[in-house]
Amino acid sequence: MSEPPGAAVSLAEAPAIADTPSKPLSAQRVQPLRRPGRWIVTAAVLVLVAQILHGLVTNPFYQWDRFRYWFLRPTVLDGLLVTLEVAALSAVLGLLGGILLALARLSGSLVLRAVSWTYTWLFRSVPLIVVLIFLYNFSALYRTLSLGVPFGPAFVTFDESRLATDMTIAVIGLSLNEAAYAAEVVRGGILSVDQGQHEAAAALGLPKGYQFRRIVFPQALRSITPNYVNQLIGLIKSTSLVFYVSLLDLFGAVQSMGSTYPGDVVPLLMVATVWYLILTSAVSVVQFYVERHYARGATRTLPPTPLQKARAGLAGLRARLSREAAV
């Protein structure tokens, strides 16, 4: 009788097959693919980071004792409060201005579209420091501001030099600049909403304003939030320019103390750097939770929070240790 194909086993192969352990596949350990290149790059990066940290700690030029002295000084904290106030007001006014400019850019009016495009083009082209200095010297062009009939008599007149304080100039300058960039962020977010959403809202006979507030804008926020937070972080750093219009923000306070104490310039700059890092990190945390909030309904599962990631990592580590102990 002829044997089926593959049934014949040579005498040389028989002992090897006989010695093969009958171990179930579930009990066999999967060997991960070795990646020596990744380990080499990781080791090089760790060495580089260690050298940077060692230099920061051991270099006496940083004067960490003076850093601790200046970090919570009232002068620095007063400047920090000014920075927070200017950034908060400019962020709100800039976003509101950006929404209006984006709606004007998307409107059916040719005049509104032209004015919005011109405003955005102008303020994205002119450096922020030029805008601030121009507003600081605005009283040389217009000594008084008035309200009344266009091209006619004025009913109320204001003295521009008294009205335009250093804080007002800083907030207006940053808001005008921020609105130009926010307009493009908001416009891009609105355009990212599926056209079917607009058509469905129009088919229901909903008013345009209601469509924008309740349907379009909430969906657009998923695209607007990460881009505008980027702008907000840039705005926090841009507040350092208000020092040039005589407003002592965080950078202005550090610069002023550095002129008075020239030996502490480096620790004072490190103080400003750390405070800016704290502010931008806080904004990034808020960004994560805002994005997570608006991701509801768009994804099957919400992205885990840092605490949830840490718990999952610890659970995975414990499971891995228990498996290795069992083996």
TORROMI-999598 format. One line per 4 residues: number of its first residue (from 1); their letters; for each residue x, y, z of C-alpha. Coordinates in pm, 1 decimal. Layout:
BEGIN
NUM = a = X Y Z  ...
This chain:
BEGIN
1 = msep = 0.0 0.0 0.0  135.9 341.0 -91.6  182.8 592.5 190.1  17.2 935.3 171.1
5 = pgaa = 240.1 1225.3 67.4  442.0 1363.3 355.8  393.3 1057.3 574.0  743.7 915.0 522.0
9 = vsla = 997.4 1022.2 786.1  1366.5 961.9 745.2  1566.5 793.9 1018.9  1770.6 1112.0 1068.6
13 = eapa = 1459.7 1315.8 1140.9  1292.3 1062.9 1368.8  1500.8 1129.3 1685.4  1454.3 1506.9 1648.5
17 = iadt = 1078.7 1468.3 1625.8  1073.4 1229.9 1916.6  1269.2 1473.0 2135.9  1043.9 1773.0 2052.2
21 = pskp = 854.7 1873.4 2371.5  478.5 1867.4 2339.7  425.1 2219.3 2483.9  99.4 2401.8 2407.9
25 = lsaq = 126.4 2720.2 2204.1  -35.2 2926.9 2479.8  246.8 2836.0 2717.2  523.9 2918.6 2473.8
29 = rvqp = 685.9 3258.3 2519.8  692.3 3488.6 2217.2  1035.9 3635.3 2160.2  1014.4 4006.1 2067.7
33 = lrrp = 1194.0 4129.8 1760.8  1534.8 4263.7 1853.4  1601.0 4624.1 1754.3  1965.0 4708.7 1830.5
37 = grwi = 1944.3 5041.5 1645.4  1668.5 5165.0 1874.3  1866.1 5073.1 2186.1  2177.4 5249.2 2055.6
41 = vtaa = 1985.7 5570.4 1978.5  1808.1 5553.2 2316.4  2138.5 5515.3 2499.9  2289.5 5808.5 2308.3
45 = vlvl = 1989.3 6031.0 2389.6  2002.2 5934.4 2758.1  2372.2 6018.0 2772.6  2307.3 6355.7 2607.2
49 = vaqi = 2021.2 6436.9 2847.6  2235.1 6333.8 3144.3  2516.9 6563.2 3027.4  2274.7 6857.0 2991.6
53 = lhgl = 2128.6 6800.8 3339.3  2477.0 6759.3 3486.4  2582.6 7088.0 3330.3  2276.3 7267.2 3467.0
57 = vtnp = 2335.9 7138.5 3818.2  2714.2 7169.6 3844.2  2783.6 7486.7 3642.7  2829.3 7769.0 3899.4
61 = fyqw = 2744.8 8028.6 3634.0  2371.8 7954.6 3676.6  2384.4 8061.2 4044.7  2095.2 7847.5 4163.2
65 = drfr = 2103.8 8009.5 4507.9  2023.7 8345.3 4347.9  1759.9 8171.6 4135.4  1583.0 8056.3 4453.4
69 = ywfl = 1611.9 8407.6 4595.5  1448.9 8575.5 4294.1  1189.8 8313.1 4202.5  916.1 8429.0 4443.4
73 = rptv = 1022.3 8789.1 4494.0  728.0 9037.9 4493.7  871.6 9221.8 4192.4  874.6 8905.7 3984.1
77 = ldgl = 528.0 8799.4 4101.3  384.8 9143.3 4019.7  526.0 9112.4 3668.6  379.5 8762.4 3643.8
81 = lvtl = 33.4 8894.8 3732.3  64.7 9162.0 3462.7  160.6 8892.0 3211.2  -140.7 8681.3 3307.9
85 = evaa = -376.3 8979.0 3286.6  -249.6 9092.6 2946.6  -250.8 8738.1 2807.0  -602.2 8660.0 2935.9
89 = lsav = -760.5 8981.6 2805.0  -581.5 8957.6 2470.9  -675.7 8591.2 2427.8  -1047.0 8657.9 2485.6
93 = lgll = -1060.5 8973.7 2272.7  -844.0 8816.6 2001.9  -1066.2 8507.8 1980.7  -1383.4 8716.8 1963.2
97 = ggil = -1227.0 8933.3 1692.6  -1109.9 8622.9 1508.4  -1461.5 8475.0 1509.6  -1606.3 8796.6 1366.4
101 = lala = -1334.8 8816.0 1101.7  -1384.2 8449.7 1006.8  -1758.5 8497.2 970.6  -1698.2 8808.9 761.2
105 = rlsg = -1455.6 8614.3 542.3  -1719.0 8343.9 485.9  -2010.4 8582.3 433.7  -2178.0 8656.2 104.8
109 = slvl = -2088.5 9025.7 119.7  -1798.3 9121.1 -102.6  -1717.0 9422.9 117.8  -1701.4 9214.8 436.1
113 = ravs = -1483.5 8952.7 267.9  -1247.0 9218.3 132.8  -1217.4 9398.8 469.1  -1157.7 9071.7 657.9
117 = wtyt = -893.2 8954.9 409.0  -717.9 9295.4 417.3  -713.4 9304.5 798.3  -573.1 8953.3 820.7
121 = wlfr = -313.3 9021.5 553.4  -202.4 9347.4 716.9  -162.1 9229.1 1076.1  0.0 8901.6 976.0
125 = svpl = 253.9 9097.2 773.2  347.2 9366.7 1027.3  565.7 9256.0 1322.7  400.4 9277.6 1662.9
129 = ivvl = 668.4 9508.3 1803.4  592.7 9756.8 1523.3  220.2 9747.6 1608.2  289.3 9810.0 1976.8
133 = ifly = 528.0 10098.7 1915.4  285.8 10249.7 1661.8  2.0 10239.1 1917.6  233.2 10378.8 2185.0
137 = nfsa = 287.4 10687.0 1964.5  -73.2 10698.4 1842.2  -141.9 11021.1 2031.6  99.6 11202.2 1800.0
141 = lyrt = -138.9 11128.5 1510.1  -473.8 11163.9 1687.9  -471.9 11373.4 2004.7  -847.8 11333.3 2059.3
145 = lslg = -1104.6 11063.7 1983.5  -1470.6 11149.4 1936.5  -1813.3 10989.9 1895.1  -2076.0 11153.9 1678.2
149 = vpfg = -2221.9 11172.6 1331.9  -1984.5 11036.1 1063.2  -1823.4 11328.6 879.5  -2033.4 11555.3 1102.5
153 = pafv = -2038.8 11704.6 1452.2  -1891.3 11516.4 1747.8  -2103.8 11457.7 2057.5  -1839.0 11315.5 2293.5
157 = tfde = -1463.0 11381.0 2282.8  -1188.9 11185.8 2463.4  -829.0 11279.2 2533.0  -630.8 10994.9 2373.0
161 = srla = -325.5 11043.6 2595.2  -534.3 10985.2 2909.9  -738.7 10702.9 2762.3  -446.1 10499.1 2628.0
165 = tdmt = -266.1 10368.6 2935.6  24.9 10126.9 2907.6  -203.5 9833.8 2988.4  -461.7 9947.0 2731.1
169 = iavi = -198.1 9982.6 2459.7  -56.3 9637.7 2533.9  -396.8 9465.2 2533.9  -516.8 9641.6 2217.5
173 = glsl = -193.5 9572.8 2030.2  -184.3 9205.0 2122.0  -557.6 9163.0 2055.8  -536.6 9319.9 1709.8
177 = neaa = -245.2 9093.6 1620.8  -404.8 8784.7 1774.5  -736.9 8838.3 1595.7  -568.1 8813.6 1255.4
181 = yaae = -425.7 8468.5 1333.8  -735.2 8351.8 1522.2  -948.9 8438.8 1219.1  -765.2 8184.2 1005.5
185 = vvrg = -781.1 7922.9 1282.3  -1156.0 7969.0 1324.4  -1216.9 7977.7 948.5  -1023.7 7652.8 903.5
189 = gils = -1225.6 7490.7 1183.1  -1556.0 7597.8 1030.1  -1452.6 7470.3 687.3  -1357.3 7134.6 843.3
193 = vdqg = -1719.9 7066.8 939.1  -1883.6 6829.7 691.0  -2105.8 7005.9 439.2  -2382.0 6759.2 518.0
197 = qhea = -2417.0 6914.9 862.9  -2493.1 7253.0 706.0  -2740.2 7097.6 462.1  -2917.9 6902.4 736.6
201 = aaal = -2952.0 7213.0 953.3  -3081.8 7414.0 658.6  -3330.1 7137.2 572.1  -3475.2 7161.2 923.5
205 = glpk = -3534.7 7531.7 870.2  -3307.1 7638.3 1156.1  -3197.9 8004.1 1163.5  -2841.5 8077.2 1052.6
209 = gyqf = -2737.6 8199.3 1396.4  -2874.0 7889.6 1566.6  -2704.6 7666.5 1308.8  -2369.1 7828.7 1384.9
213 = rriv = -2404.1 7830.7 1765.7  -2548.0 7482.5 1818.8  -2433.1 7272.1 1523.9  -2139.3 7413.7 1330.2
217 = fpqa = -1926.6 7584.4 1594.2  -1928.9 7298.1 1853.3  -1801.8 7059.2 1583.0  -1549.7 7313.3 1457.7
221 = lrsi = -1405.0 7346.7 1808.7  -1244.1 7003.2 1771.2  -1021.3 7149.3 1499.4  -998.3 7499.7 1646.0
225 = tpny = -883.2 7402.7 1996.6  -535.0 7256.0 1927.0  -450.2 7527.4 1674.4  -572.7 7813.2 1890.6
229 = vnql = -393.0 7678.2 2197.6  -78.1 7694.0 1986.1  -161.9 8059.6 1926.3  -231.6 8109.9 2296.7
233 = igli = 110.0 7973.5 2390.4  265.1 8210.2 2138.1  58.9 8492.7 2287.5  194.4 8422.3 2636.8
237 = ksts = 547.7 8448.6 2502.8  458.8 8758.6 2297.7  364.1 8942.7 2615.8  737.5 8986.8 2673.8
241 = lvfy = 726.6 9258.4 2404.5  501.5 9487.1 2610.9  815.3 9584.8 2803.0  892.6 9811.5 2506.3
245 = vsll = 575.7 10013.1 2572.2  676.0 10075.1 2936.3  463.9 9796.1 3089.3  652.0 9587.5 3344.3
249 = dlfg = 536.1 9235.0 3280.3  733.6 8924.7 3381.6  1009.7 8985.3 3129.3  1006.7 9358.6 3203.7
253 = avqs = 1049.1 9295.1 3576.6  1335.9 9053.3 3512.6  1499.2 9295.8 3269.9  1467.8 9581.1 3518.0
257 = mgst = 1617.3 9377.0 3803.4  1895.5 9259.0 3571.1  1990.7 9621.0 3502.7  1998.6 9694.6 3875.4
261 = ypgd = 2182.8 9372.5 3966.1  2405.2 9291.6 3664.0  2562.3 8996.6 3845.4  2223.1 8821.7 3860.0
265 = vvpl = 2132.1 8843.3 3491.2  2157.6 8468.4 3427.9  1955.6 8354.0 3733.7  1693.3 8618.9 3656.6
269 = lmva = 1663.3 8493.2 3299.6  1628.1 8140.1 3435.7  1348.4 8263.8 3664.5  1161.2 8405.6 3364.6
273 = tvwy = 1223.1 8084.8 3166.7  1083.1 7861.6 3440.7  774.2 8079.0 3487.7  705.0 8076.4 3113.0
277 = lilt = 744.3 7697.2 3116.4  492.4 7672.2 3401.6  239.7 7893.1 3221.4  264.3 7709.6 2888.8
281 = savs = 248.4 7371.0 3064.2  -71.2 7475.6 3243.2  -222.9 7581.3 2909.1  -123.6 7244.8 2757.6
285 = vvqf = -301.1 7058.6 3039.9  -617.1 7262.8 2982.5  -586.1 7191.3 2609.3  -581.6 6815.2 2671.7
289 = yver = -905.0 6817.9 2872.6  -1080.9 7057.0 2633.1  -989.6 6834.2 2336.6  -1103.2 6529.6 2532.9
293 = hyar = -1435.2 6699.0 2608.6  -1507.9 6782.9 2245.2  -1396.2 6437.1 2129.4  -1716.1 6289.4 2273.1
297 = gatr = -1930.5 6152.2 1994.2  -1644.1 6163.3 1743.8  -1449.5 5864.9 1879.5  -1562.5 5531.5 2021.4
301 = tlpp = -1351.0 5567.7 2334.3  -1216.1 5887.0 2488.8  -835.7 5917.5 2511.7  -712.6 5817.4 2859.7
305 = tplq = -605.5 6084.6 3105.1  -245.2 6087.0 3235.9  -367.0 5927.7 3561.8  -544.3 5651.7 3369.4
309 = kara = -230.1 5595.2 3159.5  -20.6 5563.8 3475.9  -264.5 5312.6 3627.4  -270.7 5107.9 3307.1
313 = glag = 109.2 5109.2 3293.4  136.4 4988.0 3653.4  -121.9 4717.2 3590.4  66.8 4600.7 3281.3
317 = lrar = 394.8 4595.6 3472.9  243.2 4388.2 3753.0  94.2 4143.2 3503.7  428.1 4105.9 3327.6
321 = lsre = 613.4 4043.7 3654.3  358.4 3785.0 3760.5  392.1 3600.8 3427.3  770.2 3594.5 3454.1
325 = aav = 748.5 3468.5 3812.4  513.6 3191.4 3704.7  754.7 3079.4 3432.8
